[in-house]
Amino acid sequence: MGKILIVCLSCLLLNQYTTAQRASIYHKGWIDLNKNGKKDIYEDPTQPIDARIDDLLAQMTLEEKTCQLVTLYGWKRVLKDSLPTADWKNELWKDGIANIDEHLNGFPYSYKTQYQIPMVTDVVAHDKAMNEVQRFFIEDTRLGIPADFTNEGIRNVEAYMTTGFPTQLNMGMTWDQDLVHREGLIEGQEARALGYTNVYAPILDVARDQRWGRLEEVYGEDPYLVARLGVALATGMQDHYQIAATCKHFAVYSANKGAREGMARTDPQVAPREVEDVLLYPWRKVIKEAGILGVMSSYNDYDGVPVSGSRYWLIDRLRVDFGFKGYVVSDSDALEYLFSKHHVAKDLKDAVYQAYMAGMNVRTTFNKPDSIVYYLRALVREGTLPIDTLNNRVRDVLRVKFLVGIFDHPYVEDFDAARATVAAPAHLATALQASRESIVLLKNEDRVLPLSPALHTIAVIGPNADDDDYAHNQYGPTGNKSVSVLRGIEALPGLTVHYAKGCDLVDAHWPESEILPEPLTALEQASIDSAVAVARSSDVAIVVLGGNRPTAGESKSRTDLDLPGHQLDLVKAVAATGKPVVVVLIGSQPMTINWIDRYIKGIVYAGYPGDQGGTAIAEVLWGNYNPGGKLTLTWPRSVGQLPYNFPSKPSAESDAGEHAKIKGLLYPFGYGLSYTQFTYNHLVIQHAGDSLRISADVTNSGDREGDEVVQLYTRDDVSSVTTYEKNLRGFERVHLRPGETRTVHFTLVPDDLKLWNRAMQHVVEPGTFTVMIGASSSDIRLKGSFTITE
């Protein structure tokens, strides 16, 4: 009864508001936003954007300008109302607002406990509500400046009903730029169909520590890979300015000391050249090539200076060096941290001054924006914050709003088209293909995979077998139906499937049990025994292990990479039955699965494969899809080897001369197997003006069609400073039938060969360069060289 009452009350408010006092401000081709009866320059779509901004700025008061520099978080975050009320005319945002974040997207509640009301779950009801909120800013503020509706969007835009893609890490493991671009197009289309005009994606952080909880959010540990896939997603999202893409987290964010999270996201220990070559490289490429319209400034400092209070980072590097033209939002409390954590500001007012002087445009956090606005007004009135600085910060916000078209088309106009767009069948098909392409085959001894059709009775065992909670995590779709590994296998015809959980994901004493292991309790032993019984009565056991939402995510970094809880006990007991065993790993962090790697013949890594991940995994296990994904993170044997990542300096990760440590990796960067084999031939290197054209023939020499990710690496053989042993500088995923040969082409441009010399100049040094083409960073099939002269 309570739920019905909420729904009906919401509908009543909606109907009341939509029929009340419609001003005659809507004209063919333009809107009289300031209600003065004439077409001002800023209201005229035919005028240049800069002229429209100048005209609007000239009409704005200090109160209206300062309101364009803060975020209002949406319903159930900060805003208590789902729809406008009469009280809104007495609130701060009566003078406008920069953006409203996460409004009616279903968060913060889990997908199992969200408010099940049409404004969250139904596309048309949602869009009508979003329109009414926007209508307040168009009709009931003096100048009619629309709000930018922002939202999260790592696995597609965060909403109850949108298409659920795999995590960004999984999309990285596809190594498929065209597929990632299609994901971006879909994300932009579905976001705009739901009234969101600015989405926080892609993530341009480069992973540096396998313990980091946020690995699911990044493409991987190589800057070139992050850059290429970042460009692909961002250009798709911003296609025809359907939405703005806001990338995060700028800058030097993903190198937390010891992978620490929570309040410890600070003090990265990274040398200047690594900052430039690894952590800033994707930002430079994505800003220049994709023209992203948003950047989120990060929590951390670098070398003692907080990024969110640094003119060097937010203006000199971001705007001058990289050419950024959009607006900068703060990452939650990044502004407040200037005084509350970093202690470089004496109070909040001083922090506001430092942040906006440094180049921040919009403060975004889970508190009311009032105090920030009041301090901004006071600082301007005192003459401390120059009015020109304030105008410049507002100008950036207005530019984005004009570019995405919300001054001229502020509402969702076609509800039928919106309903047909969100989670369209073609979009779901693309997401399923992404799930398939992201799966990595780690081991296939004696060709145990794909599973034989003669195996009819299947044991599906493990804590992740029927747990697909990862598909509903924050920063992406939350309410869609999803397919677990168990359900995906059960959907295959002709199988008899028996399920046993075997053990929980973690034990009762986790995470303390990582350093103080506890023996199995009688109840835990009984659970493992039941799984063993299921395995004994089956033809094959599929054991689904790894991590999930309790063990990874934001503020969930690990101190260890072993399987948590009693998962290793479980797989050892199942393997002891003598039945064929295949291990499927779910999770965003590399796992130190040394026992499994040695004794289990078939290992599949699925990461967090999205809503349809269980379907894709079942297809891979039975050979209906040939896996072709490749790792984008190095898998160590032990956390004691860390840091261990790609790319690396000469001999920096060598085990030569070591006599008291574990040697070698489990799996290197770029690694992944297939059910077929590929051969490489005929490396050709040709100079073409300032560029080089490189090609190689790749042949499917096996008996199945499949995908190969062809990887191009370079090395500067002699240089004035030490450079990386291998630099990824090209990759292409190709699909080949048995016996088919494809010539794969790459182009190297001067920027691909640059280094930061001893004077910190970014230059190409003359000399010889080695070219390497292969199936992973360690599986190089072809080598050649070329020379750059003066």
Salt bridges, closest charged atoms under 4 A:
ASP54 OD1 - ARG395 NH1 2.68
GLU63 OE2 - ARG381 NH2 2.66
GLU64 OE1 - ARG142 NH2 2.79
ASP81 OD2 - LYS80 NZ 3.93
ASP95 OD2 - LYS94 NZ 3.61
GLU102 OE1 - ARG77 NH2 3.26
ASP122 OD1 - ARG419 NH1 3.21
GLU132 OE1 - ARG22 NH2 3.39
GLU132 OE2 - ARG135 NE 3.25
GLU139 OE1 - ARG22 NH1 2.99
GLU139 OE2 - ARG135 NH1 3.60
GLU152 OE1 - LYS248 NZ 2.79
GLU190 OE2 - HIS427 ND1 2.70
ASP205 OD2 - HIS249 ND1 2.68
ASP209 OD2 - ARG211 NH2 2.71
GLU217 OE2 - ARG214 NE 2.96
ASP239 OD2 - HIS240 ND1 3.00
GLU261 OE2 - ARG265 NE 3.82
ASP267 OD2 - LYS257 NZ 3.03
GLU274 OE2 - ARG208 NE 3.52
GLU276 OE2 - ARG317 NH1 2.89
GLU289 OE1 - ARG228 NH2 2.87
ASP321 OD2 - ARG317 NE 2.68
ASP331 OD2 - HIS249 NE2 3.77
GLU336 OE2 - ARG363 NH2 2.79
GLU382 OE2 - LYS349 NZ 2.50
ASP396 OD2 - ARG319 NH2 3.19
ASP396 OD1 - ARG399 NH1 3.03
ASP408 OD1 - ARG52 NH2 2.79
GLU413 OE2 - HIS409 ND1 2.96
GLU437 OE1 - ARG733 NE 3.61
GLU445 OE1 - LYS443 NZ 3.41
ASP446 OD2 - LYS601 NZ 2.79
ASP466 OD2 - ARG487 NH2 3.10
ASP469 OD1 - ARG549 NH1 3.48
GLU490 OE1 - ARG487 NH1 2.76
ASP504 OD1 - LYS501 NZ 2.90
GLU514 OE2 - ARG558 NH2 2.48
GLU524 OE1 - HIS566 NE2 3.30
GLU554 OE2 - ARG214 NH1 3.37
GLU554 OE2 - ARG265 NH1 2.88
ASP569 OD2 - HIS566 ND1 3.02
GLU619 OE1 - ARG436 NE 2.57
ASP655 OD1 - LYS661 NZ 3.77
ASP697 OD2 - HIS682 ND1 2.93
ASP703 OD1 - ARG447 NH2 3.76
GLU705 OE2 - HIS735 NE2 2.87
ASP707 OD2 - ARG733 NE 2.85
ASP707 OD1 - HIS735 ND1 2.55
GLU708 OE1 - LYS630 NZ 3.28
ASP717 OD1 - ARG715 NE 3.61
GLU740 OE1 - ARG737 NH1 3.75
GLU740 OE2 - ARG742 NH2 3.97
ASP751 OD1 - ARG284 NH1 3.07
ASP751 OD2 - LYS285 NZ 2.62
ASP779 OD1 - ARG781 NE 2.88
